[in-house]
Amino acid sequence: MPAKTTTATRKPAARRRKPVPRARIGKGLKVPKTVPLHARIGMRMAILAASQMDAHKATVMTRKDAAILRMTHEGCPTCHGNGQIFTKDKKTGAFSGSKPCPAKPTKAKASRIKVAMAARFSPDKRTGLVGWTCPCGKKEKPRFRDAKEATKALRDHEKKKHGGKSVGGAWYGQAGDATPTGAPSAPKPRTSRPAPTRNKTPSKPTPKPTPEDGIVTSPDFSNPDTPLPEGEEYDWSATLTLGPMKTGKNPAKDRAGSYTPPPGATVGQLLHGLRTLHAKECGIPIEDVVLVRYSLTKK
């Protein structure tokens, strides 16, 4: 009887694995209640730090993508070096989304070092990205590649803070001129008053108009150089907070009182005294005190 020949089993061809989304650090992890309290606190802090690090890495990756588009589309007349085009609604003129630049790239390659530097230290690192803002005060700077991702983040915020209902939030994109498209214009920063020099002679205050001149105007208390006459009494109120100002809740304190100016006093000296008083009581440097608003009326 002939011996049976064994046939080698044929292995199936290797299949290409499908790409899966990258696992998020700390997502889905729960702190067990059986461990001691100090261990639970440490685990929560570790999970929070890991999630923030993961979000930062994702933001840097989107900045790198935007930097590559800017470098490969440098000088492009279609997108003006943005790499993508921001679209506007024809009726309202509001920002409606973004799309890739249809023109051919002007450069075929971008330097890795230049891309890394532009994504972390360049003042245009958010150019070409999309952010969102909510009327409740919450705002996220441009860090999304398109309006779809920004809308998803806005919906998550509305689900957490507004019960899943929209309160009028919107997203906006930052164009190549570093001006957000579709976002409200930011107020102009107040310029600090230059310190007087020793050799410079103080300027004489402008004389007040008298009733004999026919025109009598009230003093401009919004100007720090406005002099306050000696002997008169004023009521003041102000709101001060700890700077720098950030989006969201900022602890502020309202103050009010009366003021009798000494000889040669000005509005700027009064405001400096209010900031100094707030800094001493709160135990913070005077440079960190922000004067949100103030009012000054004559008794």
KOLVO-173451 format. One record per atom (N, C-alpha, C): residue in three letters; x, y, z. Coordinates in steps of 0.02 Angstrom, whole numbers, plus 32768, in hexadecimal, padded with zeros to 4 digits. Example, Ala and Ser with C-alpha at 12.3 -4.5 7.8 and 13.67 -1.06 7.14 Angstrom:
// residues 2
Ala82947EE48186;Ala82677F1F8186;Ala82947F5B8186;Ser82827F908162;Ser82AC7FCB8165;Ser82858002818A;
//
This chain:
// residues 299
Met802B7FC58000;Met800080008000;Met802D803E8000;Pro802480697FCF;Pro805180A47FCA;Pro804380D58004;Ala807A80F48019;Ala807381248050;Ala805181638038;Lys802881818066;Lys800481BE8054;Lys803481F98053;Thr802D82208020;Thr8057825D801B;Thr80338297803D;Thr805882B88066;Thr803A82F28089;Thr80438331805F;Thr800E83548056;Thr801083938030;Thr801683CD8060;Ala804383FA8050;Ala804C8435807C;Ala801084638078;Thr7FF9847880B3;Thr7FC084A680B4;Thr7FD584EB809C;Arg7FAD85068072;Arg7FBD85478055;Arg7FA2857F8081;Lys7FCE85AC8094;Lys7FB985E480BE;Lys7F9686198093;Pro7F61863780AF;Pro7F40866C8088;Pro7F6E86A98082;Ala7F6386CE804D;Ala7F8C87098041;Ala7F7F873D8077;Ala7FB5875E808A;Ala7FB0879180BF;Ala7F8587CB80A7;Arg7F5687DE80D1;Arg7F2A881680C0;Arg7F44885680DF;Arg7F37888A80BA;Arg7F4D88CB80D2;Arg7F1E88E2810A;Arg7F3B88F58142;Arg7F13890C817A;Arg7EF48950816C;Lys7EB789578181;Lys7E9589978178;Lys7EAE89CA81AB;Pro7EB68A088196;Pro7ECC8A3A81C7;Pro7E978A4881FB;Val7EAB8A4D8238;Val7E7D8A5A826F;Val7E918A9C828F;Pro7E628ABF82AD;Pro7E748AFE82CF;Pro7EA38AF18309;Arg7ED08B218314;Arg7F018B1A8349;Arg7EDF8B1D838E;Ala7EF38AF083BA;Ala7ED48AED83FC;Ala7EE58B2B8424;Arg7EB58B478445;Arg7EBF8B83846E;Arg7ED88B6F84B2;Ile7F0A8B9484C9;Ile7F278B86850B;Ile7EF68B998541;Gly7EE88B6B856E;Gly7EBC8B7A85A6;Gly7E728B788597;Lys7E608B6C8558;Lys7E198B6B8547;Lys7DF98B2A855D;Gly7DC38B2E8581;Gly7DA08AF38598;Gly7DBA8AD585D9;Leu7DF18AF185F3;Leu7E0C8AD78631;Leu7DE48AF0866D;Lys7DDA8AC6869D;Lys7DB68AD886D9;Lys7DE28ACA8716;Val7DDD8AF68746;Val7E038AED8784;Val7DDD8AC087B3;Pro7DF98A8887C6;Pro7DD58A5B87F4;Pro7DCC8A7A8839;Lys7D958A6B8858;Lys7D868A87889A;Lys7DA58A5F88D3;Thr7DC38A2688C2;Thr7DE089FC88F7;Thr7E258A12890C;Val7E468A3C88E4;Val7E898A5288F5;Val7E858A8C8927;Pro7EBB8A9A894A;Pro7EB98AD1897B;Pro7EAC8B14895A;Leu7E9C8B468983;Leu7E8A8B888969;Leu7EC48BA98944;His7F008BA68963;His7F398BC78942;His7F4A8BA788FF;Ala7F3F8B6488FA;Ala7F4B8B4288BA;Ala7F188B578886;Arg7ED98B60889C;Arg7EA58B76886D;Arg7EB38BBC8852;Ile7ECA8BE88880;Ile7EDA8C2C886A;Ile7F148C2B8838;Gly7F478C038846;Gly7F7F8BFE8817;Gly7F6B8BE287D3;Met7F3F8BB087D3;Met7F288B938794;Met7EFF8BC4876C;Arg7ED58BEB878E;Arg7EAD8C1D876A;Arg7EDA8C53874B;Met7F0D8C678771;Met7F3B8C998756;Met7F628C7E871B;Ala7F758C3F871E;Ala7F9A8C2086E6;Ala7F6E8C1B86A8;Ile7F2F8C0886B1;Ile7F018C038678;Ile7EF48C47865A;Leu7EEC8C7A8684;Leu7EE08CBE866B;Leu7F1D8CD88645;Ala7F598CCC8660;Ala7F968CE3863E;Ala7F9F8CBF85FB;Ala7F8F8C7E85FA;Ala7F968C5885BC;Ala7F658C708586;Ser7F278C7F859B;Ser7EF68C98856A;Ser7F0A8CDC854F;Gln7F248D08857A;Gln7F3A8D498562;Gln7F768D438534;Met7FA48D168542;Met7FDD8D0B8517;Met7FC68CF084D3;Asp7F958CC384D4;Asp7F7B8CA88495;Asp7F5A8CDE846B;Ala7F348D0B848C;Ala7F158D428467;Ala7F498D71844A;His7F7F8D7C8470;His7FB48DA88457;His7FD68D89841A;Lys7FE28D48841C;Lys80018D2783E3;Lys7FD58D2C83A5;Ala7F938D2383AE;Ala7F668D298376;Ala7F668D708359;Thr7F6A8DA28385;Thr7F6D8DE7836E;Thr7FAC8DF68347;Val7FE58DDC835F;Val80248DE6833C;Val80238DC482F8;Met80038D8A82F3;Met7FFE8D6882B3;Met7FD68D908280;Thr7F9F8DAE8296;Thr7F788DD88268;Thr7F9F8E168254;Arg7FC68E328283;Arg7FF08E6B8271;Arg80248E59823E;Lys80418E1D8245;Lys80728E068214;Lys80528DFE81CF;Asp80168DE181CD;Asp7FF38DDB818D;Asp7FE78E1F816D;Ala7FD18E4F8195;Ala7FC58E92817A;Ala80068EB38164;Ala803D8EA68188;Ala807E8EC38174;Ala80968EA58132;Ile808B8E648128;Ile809E8E4480E9;Ile80778E6280AF;Leu80368E6D80B9;Leu800E8E8C8084;Leu80258ED28075;Arg80368EF980A9;Arg804D8F3D809D;Arg808F8F3E8077;Met80BC8F108088;Met80FE8F0F8066;Met80F98EF5801F;Thr80CF8EC38013;Thr80C98EA97FCF;Thr809D8ED47FA2;His80768F027FBF;His804C8F307F98;His80658F787F9F;Glu80A48F807FB0;Glu80BF8FC37FB8;Glu80BE8FE97F76;Gly809F90257F76;Gly8099904D7F39;Gly806190387F0C;Cys8035900B7F22;Cys7FFD8FF47EF8;Cys7FCA902C7EF2;Pro7FB690407EB5;Pro7F8590767EAE;Pro7F3E90617EBF;Thr7F31901F7EC1;Thr7EEC90087ED0;Thr7EDD900C7F1A;Cys7F098FF17F45;Cys7EFE8FF07F8D;Cys7F2890237FB3;His7F5290497F8E;His7F7E907C7FAC;His7FAC905E7FE1;Gly7FC590227FD4;Gly7FF490038002;Gly7FD58FE2803E;Asn7F938FD9803F;Asn7F718FBC8078;Asn7F6E8F708075;Gly7F6F8F548039;Gly7F698F0C8031;Gly7F218EF5802C;Gln7EF28F1C8043;Gln7EAB8F0E803C;Gln7E858F4F8039;Ile7E478F4B8022;Ile7E1E8F868015;Ile7DE48F868046;Phe7DD98FBF8067;Phe7DA08FC78093;Phe7D658FE3806A;Thr7D2C8FC28070;Thr7CF18FD5804A;Thr7CC390008075;Lys7C9C902A8054;Lys7C6D90568075;Lys7C27904E8058;Asp7BF590598082;Asp7BB19057806B;Asp7BA29093803E;Lys7B8390868005;Lys7B7790BC7FD5;Lys7B4490EF7FEF;Lys7B1590D98018;Lys7AE191078030;Lys7AF89130806B;Thr7B12910E809E;Thr7B25913180DC;Thr7B6E914580DE;Gly7B99912580B6;Gly7BE0913480B7;Gly7C05911480F2;Ala7BE490E88117;Ala7C0390C88151;Ala7C2E908D813A;Phe7C5C90798165;Phe7C8990418157;Phe7C6090018155;Ser7C658FDA811E;Ser7C3C8F9F8115;Ser7C648F5E8111;Gly7CA68F61810F;Gly7CCC8F23810D;Gly7D108F2D80EB;Ser7D308EF680DB;Ser7D718EF880BA;Ser7D778EBE808B;Lys7DA38EC58058;Lys7DAF8E908028;Lys7DF88E948012;Pro7E158E5A7FFD;Pro7E5B8E5B7FE7;Pro7E648E867FA9;Cys7E9F8EA27FA3;Cys7EAD8ECC7F68;Cys7EAF8EA07F2A;Pro7E878EB07EF6;Pro7E878E857EBA;Pro7EC48E8F7E8E;Ala7EEC8EC37E9A;Ala7F268ED07E6F;Ala7F5F8E9F7E7E;Lys7F8C8E997E4F;Lys7FC68E6E7E57;Lys7FF88E8E7E86;Pro80158E677EB5;Pro80468E847EE4;Pro80818EA37EC0;Thr80998EDB7EDB;Thr80D28EFD7EBD;Thr81148EDA7ECF;Lys81158EB57F06;Lys81508E907F1A;Lys813C8E477F26;Ala816B8E1A7F18;Ala815C8DD37F1F;Ala816D8DB77F63;Lys81968DDB7F8A;Lys81AD8DC07FCA;Lys81B78DF97FFB;Ala81AD8DE9803C;Ala81B88E198072;Ala81EA8DFC80A3;Ser82168E2580BC;Ser82498E0F80EB;Ser82298DFB812D;Arg82408DC38149;Arg82248DAA8188;Arg82348DDA81C1;Ile82708DF581C1;Ile82838E2481F6;Ile825A8E6381F2;Lys82508E7E81B6;Lys82288EBB81AE;Lys81DF8EAE81C2;Val81C68E7381B1;Val81818E6281C3;Val817A8E5F820F;Ala81A98E3F8231;Ala81A68E39827A;Ala81AC8E7D829B;Met81D78EA88282;Met81DF8EEC829E;Met81A08F158292;Ala81838F108256;Ala81478F378247;Ala810B8F20826F;Ala81098EDF8281;Ala80D08EC582A7;Ala80D38ED582F0;Arg810E8EE9830A;Arg81158EF48351;Arg81268F3D8364;Phe814D8F5F833A;Phe81658FA1834E;Phe81528FD9831E;Ser81378FC982E5;Ser81268FFE82B5;Ser80E8902482CB;Pro80E5906782C0;Pro80A8908C82D0;Pro806D907882A4;Asp807A9057826B;Asp80459041823E;Asp80378FF68247;Lys80448FDB8283;Lys803C8F93828C;Lys7FF38F7D8288;Arg7FC38FAB8292;Arg7F7C8F9A828E;Arg7F5D8FAE824B;Thr7F858FC8821E;Thr7F6C8FDD81DD;Thr7F568F9F81B5;Gly7F198FA38199;Gly7EFE8F6B8173;Gly7ED58F3B819C;Leu7ED18F4581DE;Leu7EAA8F198209;Leu7E688F3A821C;Val7E3D8F14823B;Val7DF98F2A824C;Val7DEE8F238297;Gly7DCE8F5482B6;Gly7DBA8F5182FC;Gly7D708F608303;Trp7D598F628341;Trp7D128F70834D;Trp7D0A8F9D838A;Thr7CD28FBF838E;Thr7CC38FEB83C6;Thr7C7A8FE583D8;Cys7C6B8FEF8418;Cys7C268FE88432;Cys7C1390288456;Pro7BD4903E8451;Pro7BC0907C8475;Pro7BC7907884C0;Cys7BCE903C84DE;Cys7BD590378526;Cys7C1B904C853E;Gly7C499059850F;Gly7C8C906E8521;Gly7CC1903A8512;Lys7CAD8FFC8507;Lys7CDD8FC784F7;Lys7CF58FD084AF;Lys7D368FCA84A5;Lys7D538FD48463;Lys7D8F8FA7845B;Glu7D948F878421;Glu7DCD8F5D8413;Glu7DF38F7983D8;Lys7E348F8383E1;Lys7E5C8FA183AC;Lys7E5F8F72836F;Pro7E6F8F8D8334;Pro7E728F6282F8;Pro7EA58F2A8301;Arg7E8C8EEC8300;Arg7EB78EB18305;Arg7E9C8E7582DF;Phe7E668E7F82B9;Phe7E488E498293;Phe7E578E518248;Arg7E5C8E198225;Arg7E6E8E1B81DE;Arg7E358E3481B2;Asp7DF78E2881C6;Asp7DBF8E3F819E;Asp7D858E5181CB;Ala7D518E6D81AD;Ala7D178E8381D3;Ala7CEF8E4881F0;Lys7CF58E0E81D2;Lys7CD08DD481EB;Lys7CE88DC08230;Glu7D2A8DBF823B;Glu7D458DAE827C;Glu7D358DE482B0;Ala7D388E24829B;Ala7D278E5A82C8;Ala7CDE8E5782DD;Thr7CB28E4682AE;Thr7C6B8E3F82BE;Thr7C5E8E0682EF;Lys7C848DD082E8;Lys7C7C8D978316;Lys7C908DAB835C;Ala7CC78DD28363;Ala7CDC8DE983A5;Ala7CAA8E1A83C3;Leu7C8D8E448398;Leu7C5A8E7383B0;Leu7C1C8E4F83C8;Arg7C088E1A83A5;Arg7BCD8DF383BA;Arg7BDB8DD083FD;Asp7C198DB88407;Asp7C2A8D998448;Asp7C258DCC8480;His7C3B8E0A8473;His7C358E3E84A6;His7BEC8E4D84B5;Glu7BC28E518481;Glu7B7B8E5F848C;Glu7B598E2684B1;Lys7B708DE884A6;Lys7B528DAF84C9;Lys7B638DB18514;Lys7BA18DC88524;Lys7BB68DC9856A;Lys7B9B8E058590;Lys7B998E3F856F;Lys7B898E7E8592;Lys7B438E978585;His7B258E86854C;His7AE48EA38539;His7AAF8E6E852B;Gly7AB98E318545;Gly7A868DFE853D;Gly7A7C8DE684F6;Gly7AAE8DEE84CC;Gly7AAA8DD78487;Gly7A878E068458;Lys7A738E428470;Lys7A518E738446;Lys7A818EAB8434;Ser7A7B8EC283F6;Ser7AA78EF783DE;Ser7A918F3A83FB;Val7AC28F63840E;Val7AB48FA78427;Val7AD18FDC83FA;Gly7AE28FC783BD;Gly7AFC8FF8838C;Gly7B478FF58383;Gly7B678FBD8394;Gly7BAF8FB7838B;Gly7BC18FB38341;Ala7BFF8FC28331;Ala7C168FC082EB;Ala7C608FB082EA;Trp7C788F9B82AF;Trp7CBF8F8F82A6;Trp7CDC8FC28276;Tyr7D1D8FCA8279;Tyr7D3E8FFC8251;Tyr7D838FE1823D;Gly7D9E8FFD8208;Gly7DE08FE881EF;Gly7E10902281EF;Gln7E50901381F7;Gln7E84904681F7;Gln7EA7904581B4;Ala7EA2907D8190;Ala7EBF9082814E;Ala7F0890968152;Gly7F2790A08117;Gly7F6E90AD8114;Gly7F8390F08130;Asp7F54911F8135;Asp7F6691608151;Asp7F5F9162819D;Ala7F59912781BD;Ala7F5491208206;Ala7F1791408223;Thr7EE3914A81F9;Thr7EA491668210;Thr7E6E9131820C;Pro7E4D911D8243;Pro7E1A90E98240;Pro7DE190FE8212;Thr7DCC90CE81E8;Thr7D9590DA81BA;Thr7D5490C381D9;Gly7D2490EF81DD;Gly7CE390DE81F9;Gly7CDE90E98243;Ala7D1390FE8265;Ala7D12910B82AD;Ala7D0D915582BA;Pro7CF0916B82F2;Pro7CEC91B28301;Pro7D3091D0830A;Ser7D37920F82F6;Ser7D77923182FC;Ser7D89923C8345;Ala7DC892328355;Ala7DE09238839A;Ala7DEA928183AB;Pro7DDC929583EA;Pro7DE792DC83FC;Pro7E3092EE83FB;Lys7E3F932C83ED;Lys7E83934383EB;Lys7EA093468432;Pro7EDD932C843C;Pro7EFA932E8480;Pro7F0A93758495;Arg7F02938284D6;Arg7F1193C484F1;Arg7F5D93CC84F8;Thr7F76940384E1;Thr7FBD940F84E5;Thr7FCD942B852B;Ser800494128547;Ser80179428858A;Ser8035946E8586;Arg802B949485BB;Arg804494D885BE;Arg808F94D885C9;Pro80B694FB859F;Pro80FF94FB85A8;Pro8113951E85E8;Ala814895038607;Ala816095208646;Ala818295638638;Pro817595968661;Pro819495D78656;Pro81DE95D68666;Thr820595FB863F;Thr824D95FF864B;Thr825C963A8679;Arg829896378699;Arg82AA966B86C9;Arg82B996AD86A6;Asn82DA96A8866C;Asn82EE96E6864A;Asn82B697078624;Lys827F96E3861B;Lys824896FF85F4;Lys821D972B8620;Thr82109767860A;Thr81E697958630;Thr819D97818627;Pro81769780865C;Pro8130976C8655;Pro810A979F862B;Ser80DE97848602;Ser80B697B085D7;Ser808097D28600;Lys8072981085EE;Lys804098368612;Lys7FFA981D85FF;Pro7FCE98168630;Pro7F8B9800861F;Pro7F66983585F7;Thr7F3D981D85CA;Thr7F17984B85A0;Thr7EE4987085CC;Pro7EDD98B185C3;Pro7EAE98D785EC;Pro7E6698C285DD;Lys7E3D98C08612;Lys7DF798AE8609;Lys7DD098E885EB;Pro7DA298D985BE;Pro7D77990F85A3;Pro7D48992985D9;Thr7D3E996785D8;Thr7D1399898609;Thr7CD0999B85E9;Pro7C9E99A98612;Pro7C5D99BD85F5;Pro7C6399FC85CB;Glu7C969A2885D9;Glu7C9D9A6485B0;Glu7CB19A538569;Asp7CD39A1A8560;Asp7CE79A06851C;Asp7CAC99ED84F3;Gly7C7699DB8513;Gly7C3B99C484EF;Gly7C36997884EB;Ile7C6B995284FB;Ile7C6B990984F7;Ile7C8898ED8537;Val7C6398C28557;Val7C7A98A08594;Val7C719855858A;Thr7CA898308588;Thr7CA797E7857E;Thr7CBB97C485BE;Ser7C9F978885C8;Ser7CB097608603;Ser7CF5974185F9;Pro7D1B9735862F;Pro7D5E97188628;Pro7D5A96D0860D;Asp7D8C96BD85E7;Asp7D90967A85CA;Asp7DB3964B85FB;Phe7D8D96268623;Phe7DA995F98655;Phe7DC695BA8636;Ser7DB995AE85F5;Ser7DD7957385D5;Ser7E1F957E85C2;Asn7E3795BC85C5;Asn7E7C95CC85B5;Asn7EA595CD85F6;Pro7ED995A385FC;Pro7F0095A3863A;Pro7F2395E58649;Asp7F2D96108617;Asp7F50964F8622;Asp7F2296878639;Thr7EE19678863F;Thr7EB296AD8653;Thr7EBF96C2869C;Pro7ECC970186A9;Pro7ED9971786EE;Pro7E9997198717;Leu7EA1970E8758;Leu7E6997118787;Leu7E75974D87B5;Pro7E49977E87B5;Pro7E5497BA87DE;Pro7E5797AA8828;Glu7E8197CF884A;Glu7E8A97C58892;Glu7E4D97DD88B8;Gly7E3997B788EB;Gly7E0297CB8916;Gly7DBF97AF8902;Glu7DB7979788C5;Glu7D77977B88AF;Glu7D74973188C4;Glu7D37971888CB;Glu7D2C96D388DF;Glu7D0C96AC88A6;Tyr7D22966D889F;Tyr7D0A96428869;Tyr7CF595FF8886;Asp7CC395E18866;Asp7CAE959C8875;Asp7CC99570883D;Trp7CE995388851;Trp7D06950B881F;Trp7CEF94C4882D;Ser7CED949D87F8;Ser7CE0945587FC;Ser7D0A943387C7;Ala7D2193F687D6;Ala7D4D93D387A7;Ala7D46938987B1;Thr7D569363877D;Thr7D58931A877E;Thr7D9E9304876A;Leu7DBE92DE8797;Leu7E0392C8878C;Leu7E05927C8790;Thr7E34925F876B;Thr7E3C9216876A;Thr7E8592058761;Leu7E9391C58764;Leu7ED891AD875E;Leu7EE6919C8715;Gly7F1A91B886F9;Gly7F2B91AD86B3;Gly7F5D917586AA;Pro7F6C9160866B;Pro7F4B917A8630;Pro7F05915F8626;Met7EDA91858603;Met7E95917085F9;Met7E93913285CD;Lys7E69910185DF;Lys7E6190C585B8;Lys7E1790BA85AA;Thr7E0A908F8578;Thr7DC590808567;Thr7DA69056859E;Gly7D69906785B1;Gly7D46904385E6;Gly7D3D906E8623;Lys7D3E904E865E;Lys7D329072869C;Lys7D73909286B5;Asn7D7090D286C6;Asn7DA890F686E2;Asn7D9191158724;Pro7DB09101875C;Pro7D9B911E879D;Pro7DA89169879F;Ala7D73919087A9;Ala7D7991D887AB;Ala7D5B91F387EC;Lys7D6E923087FF;Lys7D57924E883C;Lys7D439296882D;Asp7D0792A98844;Asp7CEE92ED883B;Asp7D0293178878;Arg7D189353886B;Arg7D2B938188A0;Arg7D0B93C58893;Ala7CFF93EA88C8;Ala7CE1942C88C2;Ala7CF7945688FE;Gly7CF5949888F5;Gly7D0994C5892B;Gly7D09950D8914;Ser7D239539893D;Ser7D289580892D;Ser7D719594892B;Tyr7D8095CB8909;Tyr7DC595E088FE;Tyr7DC9962C88FE;Thr7DF696468928;Thr7E04968E8928;Thr7E4B9697890D;Pro7E5496B088D2;Pro7E9696B288B3;Pro7EC596E488D5;Pro7F0496D188DD;Pro7F37970088F6;Pro7F4D972F88BE;Pro7F78975E88CC;Pro7F8F978C8898;Pro7FB497678860;Gly7FA297778822;Gly7FC1975987E8;Gly7FAB971287D8;Ala7F7496FB87F4;Ala7F5D96B787E8;Ala7F3D96B187A3;Thr7F4296758786;Thr7F2496668745;Thr7EFC9625874A;Val7ED696168715;Val7EAF95D88714;Val7EDD959C8714;Gly7F1795A186F3;Gly7F46956986F1;Gly7F6195598736;Gln7F6E958C875F;Gln7F87957F87A3;Gln7F52955C87CD;Leu7F13956F87C4;Leu7EDD954D87E8;Leu7ED8950487D4;Leu7EDC94F58794;Leu7ED794B0877C;Leu7F1394868795;His7F4E94A68797;His7F89948287B0;His7F81947287FB;Gly7F6294A08820;Gly7F5594928866;Gly7F23945A8871;Leu7EF094548844;Leu7EC0941E884A;Leu7EE193DB883C;Arg7F0C93D88809;Arg7F2F939A87F9;Arg7F5F93868831;Thr7F7F93B8884F;Thr7FAD93A98887;Thr7F87938E88C3;Leu7F4D93AC88D3;Leu7F249395890B;Leu7F0D934D88FF;His7EF6933E88C2;His7EDE92FA88B4;His7F1792C888B7;Ala7F5392DB88A1;Ala7F8C92AD88A2;Ala7FA1929D88EA;Lys7FA192D08916;Lys7FB492C4895C;Lys7F829297897F;Glu7F4292A38976;Glu7F10927B8999;Glu7F0E92338980;Cys7F1B9229893F;Cys7F1991E58923;Cys7F5D91C28927;Gly7F9291E78938;Gly7FD491C8893C;Gly7FF091B388F9;Ile7FE691DB88C6;Ile7FFF91CC8883;Ile80279206886A;Pro805391FC8838;Pro80789235881B;Pro8049926587F8;Ile805B92A587F9;Ile803092D787DA;Ile802E92CF878F;Glu806192AE8772;Glu806192A4872A;Glu802B92738714;Asp801392488742;Asp7FE092168732;Asp7F999230873C;Val7F91926D8754;Val7F4E92888760;Val7F3492A6871F;Val7EF79294870D;Val7ED792AD86D1;Val7E9B92D786E6;Leu7E98931586CF;Leu7E60934186DC;Leu7E2D933786A5;Val7DF6931486B6;Val7DC493048683;Val7D9C93418670;Arg7D83936786A1;Arg7D5D93A38693;Arg7D5F93D186D0;Tyr7D52941286C5;Tyr7D4E944086FC;Tyr7D22947A86E8;Ser7D07949C871A;Ser7CDE94D8870F;Ser7CF0950B8744;Leu7CEE954B8730;Leu7D019582875D;Leu7CCF95BA8752;Thr7CAD95CE8788;Thr7C7B96048784;Thr7C89963687BA;Lys7C7B967487A9;Lys7C8596AA87D8;Lys7C4896B08805;Lys7C5496BB8847;Lys7C1D96C28876;Lys7BF99704886D;
//
